[in-house]
Amino acid sequence: VVIVLDPGLLSIIDVLSGLRDGGTTVINTKKSIGQVRSEFGIKGRLATVDATKIARELLGVPIVNTTMIGALIKAIGVIKLASVSGPLEDRFGRLAERNLKAMERAHEETLLEEQR
């Protein structure tokens, strides 16, 4: 799995060079899956979400770490979203509720497409 917080990196460095065939890429972007595939030639499973927009709206800042956890969980499907609620509450204390909402919304809004 490769997680790209800033899609601008894809133009600068080959962040996907170590991704195995059939691997999953999760990208924080406003662009559609089709646009991302054609622009960067991404193969394998691809998940996209506008995590920056979600973070700004729910957290008030463009910090996407927790938001991208929701996208990652949806993209890989190995664990349930609820399984990270406790650790996030422990980590964020009084800020946990907003972070949990951002993670849940990203999970809902993440678009996922299998390899073409």
Secondary structure as UniProt FT lines:
FT   STRAND          2..4
FT   TURN            7..8
FT   HELIX           9..12
FT   TURN            15..18
FT   TURN            21..22
FT   STRAND          24..28
FT   HELIX           33..40
FT   STRAND          45..49
FT   HELIX           51..59
FT   HELIX           65..76
FT   HELIX           81..84
FT   HELIX           85..92
FT   HELIX           93..95
FT   HELIX           96..109
FT   STRAND          111..113
//
